[in-house]
Amino acid sequence: MYSDIVGALGKEWTVASAGGITGEAYVATTRQQKIFVKRNSSPFLAILSAEGIVPKLLWTKRMFNGDVLSAQQFIEGRELSPDDMKRPDVAAQLGKIHDSKELLFMLQQLNHTPVTPHLLLRQCEAYEQDETDPTIGEAVQWLKHHLPKVDEQEFVVCHSDLNHNNWIEDESGLLYLTDWDDAIIADRAFDLAMVVYSYVDETEWERWFSHYGVCVSNKLHNRMHWYAIAQTILTIYGEENDSARTEGFHVLRELMDEAYERIN
């Protein structure tokens, strides 16, 4: 089933799927070694490894069909739980990532176009044309009238998929953030909205942000709320499961009600 991977690694290796949506990640083992292998990872992986943000990159190898395999140290550990996302080390690690000039420079060299609020708004407007639920139209109009003013000079590298399952803690307590295929250059509030709105009670924000490295100003709070609404719209658009879409609309309604209380 994974004959091309085995062919690239050697017959002594046993290869199994590591799961995931793309099906391009594998766990390869011999009697002496166990590694995590991925097909066509971003060149960004090398600097993430050097910064200690992902497990150590061991090697890369080009296959006969042009695909590139990357092998990383296999971490014996566990994925974080939703409750773990409140931890100070999660906040500190995310702050380190957002403040890294090296990561930003590397992603800029890969010609990533910054994801601006205007771009997200256009994506939401495109979805609005196909959606009959009036909540979407209401939310898009709100986004349009409250477009945040952000300085692109202050944009950072954002992971853009900060689900708790993408955080791994090894047996010694070291923390890694995996699955960087959707990394973008954007306002740090884009990532922060995903974390704090999903996992951290607002009563705990001040403590969490103190470990992240910034204060929660009204301006930052408003930007996070804007991104949370935009992200929820796009999540609903990409969701095929009816119950998940219903839950998405419920979340969007709550965000809109809070928006009116906070900003209007």
Order of alpha helices (4+ residues) and beta strands (2+ residues): alpha-beta-beta-beta-alpha-beta-beta-beta-alpha-alpha-alpha-alpha-beta-beta-beta-beta-alpha-alpha-alpha-alpha
